[in-house]
Amino acid sequence: MRRLGRAIRRTPLLADLPREVAVLATIAFFVALGFGILIPSLPIFASTFGVNAFQAGLVISAFALVRFVTSPLAGILVNRWGERIVLSSGLLIVALSSLVAGFSQSYGQLLVLRGAGGLGSSMFTVSAMALLLRVTSSEQRGRASSAFHGGFLFGGVAGPAVGGLVVAWSIRAPFFVYAITLLVATAVSLIFLSRVRLHEREEADAGSNTNKREELWTALKDPAYQAAIGSNLITGFVIFGLRASIVPLFVVEGLQRGASVSGIGFLIAAGVQAIFLLPAGRMADNRGRRPALLFGTIASAGGMALLALSDVAANTLGTAGLAGVTLFLIAMAVQGFGGAFMGSAPSALVGDIMGGRKGGVVIATFQMMSDVGAIVGPLVAGLLVDAFDYDWAFAAGAALAILPIFLVLRMRETLVRTDRAP
């Protein structure tokens, strides 16, 4: 196990980073792996209780909504109890709620248990990000954030591939497999997160009596923090909300292609993002957060614009041609490129603002912006598609994605170069 740990830390993405970064990236992989196995089968399982499509979708929304509502509580818990305890407790809550949900005998039980999992998810995500940003120095936070998001990315790609085999065994099986992957992640956090190192940092933090409300208010007035939360809001809206909800429908109805084309598009986006994770992290650490954020925000807006053009091309030139499909695949690649930078620079920027201090509330607010976008994005996109067409939804996403560019242009550079070891 120790040899495996050393081998993991020698990978280019994790080289010269604190041990905790490799641990958190591993935890993220197992969380995303189980989540990717469960999510495709969740609406199908809900429908076995005789509910309509809206109620089936509500099971997914309940998790996201509770996660959003409880994020401030997670931030308070991180400040009071520390990242390690909150992280492990959050993972355990999601694991147990998922395990019990697999035995649900009614739709109501399933809905309540998935909602409870949202609480654990907010505890995990806020505490993991707070820990990641606190154990790294300013020159490391870009690569550390890339490594952490890389764990989610690789787990998210592997999850659906395994999920088909799991569902073939039993429609309830994904809940149990998800619970197992979360229990593995919990064990990793308890065993490999160094209690001594974290305790030393908490003692150093104890001398700070800064009021957390004042700390949040100060951050909100900082143009750099505004750029970070604005970018995260658009990431949630465009990538986790709009793109995830309507791209599969667009491929089938707008481009009139099989679902496999949608899968290829998402695979291209994930592949391009994986390729540029390390360069994006290095750019954020070497050249600064501001140029890296500009790359990410411009690419996000450009990718949405290309998706709108792919629909226009399909409508103008006909779906029999390859113009619409080609533009769609290029758009997904551009989105993947932007995602690599949006996964590293905003998080590193928030870490710079906190300066290595406990920042549960500030980080929780940052995380909540992504959740807001993920909740609102599908609703707005669905309304625009129903009222107009897919190109309207994509154009709206592109227009909104332009706004963070102006926030980035007016922000200060937060990268501080020091020789202090984390």
Long-range contacts (C-beta under 8 A, 24 or more apart in sequence): 5-192, 12-278, 13-143, 13-146, 13-147, 13-150, 13-277, 13-278, 13-281, 14-147, 16-140, 17-136, 17-140, 17-143, 17-144, 17-147, 18-135, 18-136, 18-140, 18-144, 18-422, 19-192, 19-194, 20-131, 20-132, 20-135, 20-193, 20-194, 20-197, 21-132, 21-135, 21-136, 21-140, 21-144, 21-147, 21-148, 22-147, 23-188, 23-189, 23-192, 23-193, 24-128, 24-131, 24-132, 24-147, 24-148, 24-151, 25-147, 25-148, 25-150, 25-151, 26-151, 26-185, 26-188, 26-192, 27-87, 27-91, 27-128, 27-151, 27-185, 27-188, 27-189, 28-128, 28-148, 28-149, 28-151, 28-152, 28-155, 29-151, 29-152, 29-154, 29-155, 30-155, 30-181, 30-182, 30-184, 30-185, 30-188, 31-91, 31-124, 31-152, 31-155, 31-181, 31-182, 31-185, 32-151, 32-152, 32-153, 32-154, 32-155, 32-156, 32-159, 33-155, 33-156, 33-158, 33-159, 33-162, 33-181, 34-98, 34-155, 34-159, 34-177, 34-178, 34-179, 34-180, 34-181, 34-182, 35-155, 35-156, 35-159, 35-178, 36-155, 36-156, 36-157, 36-158, 36-159, 36-160, 36-162, 36-163, 37-159, 37-160, 37-162, 37-163, 37-166, 37-174, 37-177, 37-178, 37-181, 38-98, 38-159, 38-163, 38-174, 38-175, 38-177, 38-178, 39-159, 40-160, 40-163, 40-167, 41-163, 41-166, 41-167, 41-171, 41-174, 42-114, 42-174, 44-167, 44-171, 45-110, 45-171, 45-172, 45-174, 45-175, 46-107, 46-110, 48-171, 49-106, 49-107, 49-110, 50-107, 51-107, 55-107, 58-111, 59-110, 59-111, 59-114, 60-114, 61-375, 62-111, 62-114, 62-115, 62-118, 63-114, 63-115, 63-117, 63-118, 63-121, 64-118, 64-371, 64-374, 64-375, 65-115, 65-118, 65-375, 66-115, 66-116, 66-117, 66-118, 66-119, 66-122, 67-118, 67-119, 67-121, 67-122, 67-125, 67-371, 68-118, 68-122, 68-368, 68-371, 68-372, 68-375, 69-118, 70-118, 70-119, 70-122, 70-123, 71-122, 71-126, 71-364, 71-365, 71-367, 71-368, 71-371, 72-361, 72-364, 72-365, 72-368, 73-119, 73-122, 74-122, 74-123, 74-125, 74-126, 74-127, 74-360, 74-364, 75-126, 75-130, 75-360, 75-361, 75-362, 75-363, 75-364, 75-365, 76-212, 76-360, 76-361, 77-123, 77-127, 77-360, 78-126, 78-127, 78-130, 78-358, 78-360, 78-363, 78-364, 79-212, 79-358, 79-360, 79-361, 82-198, 82-202, 83-127, 83-128, 83-130, 83-131, 83-134, 83-198, 84-127, 84-131, 84-189, 84-193, 84-195, 84-198, 86-123, 86-126, 86-127, 87-123, 87-124, 87-127, 87-128, 87-131, 87-189, 87-193, 88-186, 88-189, 88-190, 89-120, 89-123, 90-119, 90-120, 90-121, 90-122, 90-123, 90-124, 90-125, 90-127, 91-120, 91-124, 91-182, 91-185, 91-186, 91-189, 92-120, 92-182, 92-183, 92-186, 93-117, 93-119, 93-120, 93-123, 94-120, 94-121, 94-124, 94-182, 95-120, 95-178, 95-179, 95-182, 95-183, 95-186, 96-179, 98-175, 98-178, 98-179, 98-182, 99-175, 99-176, 99-179, 101-175, 102-172, 102-173, 102-174, 102-175, 102-176, 102-179, 103-172, 122-364, 122-367, 125-367, 126-360, 126-363, 126-364, 126-367, 127-360, 129-347, 129-363, 129-366, 129-367, 130-358, 130-359, 130-360, 130-363, 131-193, 131-198, 132-347, 132-351, 133-347, 133-348, 133-350, 133-351, 133-354, 133-356, 133-359, 133-363, 134-201, 134-351, 134-354, 134-356, 134-357, 134-358, 134-359, 135-197, 135-198, 135-201, 135-422, 136-351, 136-422, 137-356, 137-418, 137-420, 137-421, 137-422, 138-351, 138-352, 138-414, 138-415, 138-416, 138-417, 138-418, 139-285, 139-415, 139-417, 139-418, 140-285, 140-422, 141-284, 141-285, 141-347, 141-348, 141-351, 141-352, 142-280, 142-281, 142-282, 142-283, 142-284, 142-285, 142-289, 142-292, 142-344, 142-345, 142-348, 143-278, 143-281, 143-282, 143-284, 143-285, 143-344, 144-281, 144-348, 145-281, 145-284, 145-343, 145-344, 145-345, 145-347, 145-348, 145-351, 146-277, 146-278, 146-280, 146-281, 146-284, 146-340, 146-343, 146-344, 147-277, 147-281, 148-347, 149-277, 149-343, 149-344, 149-347, 150-274, 150-277, 153-270, 153-273, 153-274, 153-277, 153-343, 154-274, 156-270, 157-267, 157-270, 201-356, 202-358, 205-357, 205-358, 208-357, 208-358, 210-357, 212-360, 212-361, 213-361, 215-359, 215-361, 215-362, 216-361, 216-362, 216-365, 219-353, 219-362, 219-365, 220-365, 222-353, 223-407, 223-410, 223-411, 223-412, 224-289, 224-349, 224-352, 224-353, 224-411, 224-412, 224-414, 225-349, 225-350, 225-353, 225-362, 225-366, 226-407, 226-411, 227-293, 227-346, 227-349, 227-404, 227-407, 227-408, 227-410, 227-411, 228-346, 228-347, 228-349, 228-350, 228-353, 228-366, 229-365, 229-366, 229-369, 230-369, 230-403, 230-404, 230-407, 231-293, 231-296, 231-297, 231-342, 231-345, 231-346, 231-404, 231-407, 231-408, 232-342, 232-346, 232-366, 232-367, 232-369, 232-370, 232-373, 233-369, 233-370, 233-372, 233-373, 233-404, 234-297, 234-300, 234-373, 234-400, 234-401, 234-403, 234-404, 235-300, 235-339, 235-342, 235-346, 235-370, 235-373, 236-369, 236-370, 236-371, 236-372, 236-373, 236-374, 236-377, 237-372, 237-373, 237-374, 237-376, 237-377, 237-380, 237-397, 237-400, 238-300, 238-303, 238-304, 238-335, 238-373, 238-377, 238-397, 238-400, 238-401, 239-300, 239-335, 239-339, 239-342, 240-370, 240-373, 240-374, 240-377, 241-373, 241-374, 241-375, 241-376, 241-377, 241-378, 241-381, 242-304, 242-377, 242-378, 242-380, 242-381, 242-393, 242-394, 242-397, 243-307, 243-335, 243-397, 244-378, 245-377, 245-378, 245-381, 245-382, 246-378, 246-381, 246-382, 246-385, 246-390, 246-393, 247-307, 247-332, 249-385, 249-390, 250-307, 250-311, 250-328, 250-390, 251-328, 253-390, 254-311, 254-314, 254-319, 254-324, 254-389, 254-390, 255-310, 255-311, 255-314, 255-319, 255-324, 255-325, 255-328, 256-314, 256-319, 257-319, 257-325, 261-325, 261-328, 264-329, 265-328, 265-329, 265-332, 266-332, 268-329, 268-332, 268-333, 268-336, 269-332, 269-333, 269-335, 269-336, 269-339, 270-336, 271-336, 272-333, 272-336, 272-337, 272-340, 273-336, 273-337, 273-339, 273-340, 273-343, 274-340, 275-340, 276-336, 276-337, 276-340, 276-341, 277-340, 277-343, 277-344, 279-340, 280-340, 280-341, 280-343, 280-344, 280-345, 281-344, 283-341, 284-341, 284-344, 284-345, 284-348, 284-415, 285-348, 285-415, 288-413, 288-414, 288-415, 289-345, 289-346, 289-348, 289-349, 289-352, 289-413, 289-414, 289-415, 290-408, 290-411, 290-412, 290-413, 292-341, 292-344, 292-345, 293-341, 293-342, 293-345, 293-346, 293-349, 293-404, 293-408, 293-411, 294-405, 294-408, 294-409, 295-337, 295-338, 295-341, 296-338, 296-339, 296-340, 296-341, 296-342, 296-345, 296-346, 297-338, 297-342, 297-401, 297-404, 297-405, 297-408, 298-338, 298-405, 299-334, 299-335, 299-337, 299-338, 299-341, 300-335, 300-338, 300-339, 300-342, 300-401, 301-398, 301-401, 301-402, 301-405, 302-334, 302-338, 302-398, 303-331, 303-332, 303-334, 303-335, 303-337, 303-338, 304-331, 304-335, 304-394, 304-395, 304-397, 304-398, 304-401, 305-394, 305-395, 305-398, 306-330, 306-331, 306-334, 307-331, 307-394, 307-397, 307-398, 308-390, 308-391, 308-394, 308-395, 308-398, 309-391, 311-389, 311-390, 311-391, 311-394, 312-391, 315-389, 315-391, 348-415, 349-414, 352-414, 352-415, 352-416, 353-414
